Amino acid sequence: MSDDTALEAFRLGDSFLPVGSYTVSSGLEQFVQNDRIENATDLEALLRTYLRQQVGRADLVALRAAHTGARADDLDAVSAADDRLAAVTLSAELRETAQRLGARLLSLERDLHDGGHVEAYAERVDAGATPGTYAVVLGLTTGSAGIEERRACLLYCHGFTTGLVGSAQRLLSFGHTEAQRLIDGLTPAMIAAVDTSEGRSLDSMDPFCPLVDILSAEHERADRRLFVS
């Protein structure tokens, strides 16, 4: 990548990116409320499951398809990936969260870069023609920016993992050093998720996290919530 492209990738992967990821826990809050996650060891096991069963088998497959569509100037292919990812995300809360974050990323990129694929795709989302899930919008954005596909997948994994670890710090009692130790320990799982997604078609997307879906459904109806998901 050129220096400009590398810096663009760093920007998109930065926790400072104002897409609202700090407001979501992707079901983690309910795991803590139900005493299923009590410490960093429990959290690491759950994050490995997320990466293996959801991210590698669905999110990254859609991201790759959107990236390829953007590079080929084929927004219909991007929409196909978007529709498929929304369809296989069973939890309404997680599906709505993905669309909310995607909409915020589209809005941000429209403000920064006039015209292009992002503008055209945002118009589709605004018209209700496609869901605008975060993984797909990130694939579209990175593809349009010339960020290599595998690096875009790693960027997604890093952002997903650090976001959930950050959420866990507000729900559990562990410090920044332990958080960094967790993220470092999950590096092989992130790489494995990227490897799992390679070569998969949209039809082969098969996320399987039944307990996440069940607890996410419980979280939708919780009386008190720190996070929106």
Secondary structure, DSSP 8 states (H G I E B T S, - for coil): --HHHHHHHHHHT-TTS-SSGGG--TTHHHHHHTTS--SHHHHHHHHHHIIIIIIIIIIHHHHHHHHHHHHTT-HHHHHHHHHHHHHH---HHHHHHHHHHHHHHHHHHHHHS-SHHHHHHHHHHHTTSS---HHHHHHHHHHHHT--HHHHHHHHHHHHHHHHHHHHHHHS---HHHHHHHHHHTHHHHHHHHHHHTT--GGG-----HHHHHHHHHHHT-SS-SS--
